[in-house]
């Protein structure tokens, strides 16, 4: 596993690198050969922000925490990611027992964050990502892992692009395109 650690507005010391690698390395007991882990350490005013992005075969797991101490932020984000991994690994195992999903790792796709438009309603950023077919349950899991309120995916059953979103009441909504006149 490759752990990339970089800093913004902070000099990343050897002690910070060692600590982050040791703590983030704990996540490997929940993961099967992650391709890459990106750790971004940022200081804005007195806030120490740690963002961790784990890239698996098409699956993206992301966590962010902010405190007054960089080491505490690292601890908190790793704890948060561990809880997410345990929760979704349990859910995945239960789902695998209930239905046969051949190779979940290949079906999951990365989703990218989109920046909201400004008051002038202009597009300020465009992101692209590969669109791989997946089932609705997999899309819900991916959206929750990313912590997003929406997720665009290729529906494996209908072979159309769908948008999954979280409703204000906590349930999910699904937008299915209707092609035609």
Secondary structure, 3 states (H helix, E strand, C coil): CEEEEEEECCCCCHHHHHHHHHHHHHHHHHCCCCCEEEEEEEEECCEEEEEEEEECCCCEEEEEEEECCHHHHHHHHHHHHHHHHHHHHHHHHHHHHHCCCCCHHHHCCCCCCCCCCCCCCCCCCCCCCCCCEECHHHHHHHHHHHCCCEEEEEECCCCCEEEEEECCCCCEEEEECCCCC
